[in-house]
């Protein structure tokens, strides 16, 4: 599941942006934070599909806000080193 974590301007206290974070529900642990299941995704070769899904979802949310005429500040999404080396990375981001 994706969540938007507010990023505040420390001088004004106003919203400066949001960081998209990932949490995975777990029956045993309630919520598994990103750093734990990212390691599993790397081992199971699911990191690239997971990263692609996260980026697509974040871009889709941003587009929905634009369509609703909501003015959004910056949106941040963490990328893995493996994602950064993919030649299809730029094309996978929806045009804004």
C-alpha angles and dihedrals in degrees: 000000000000124000130186111230111200117237112205130205101242093211099051103019089229125133109275097175146309131261116214109226130184128225126178121208115233127185091216101041103026092226130016113208121228098256091060100049094036087065089052091047090054092051093047094044092243095116096097096047090045093049091048091051092049092050093046091050093048092049090047092052090049091050091050090053091049091049089051088051092243112153108227128189121218122323118210125201123181114232127198122236087246091056091050091058094054113108089211095057098101093044091052092064114089114241112253 
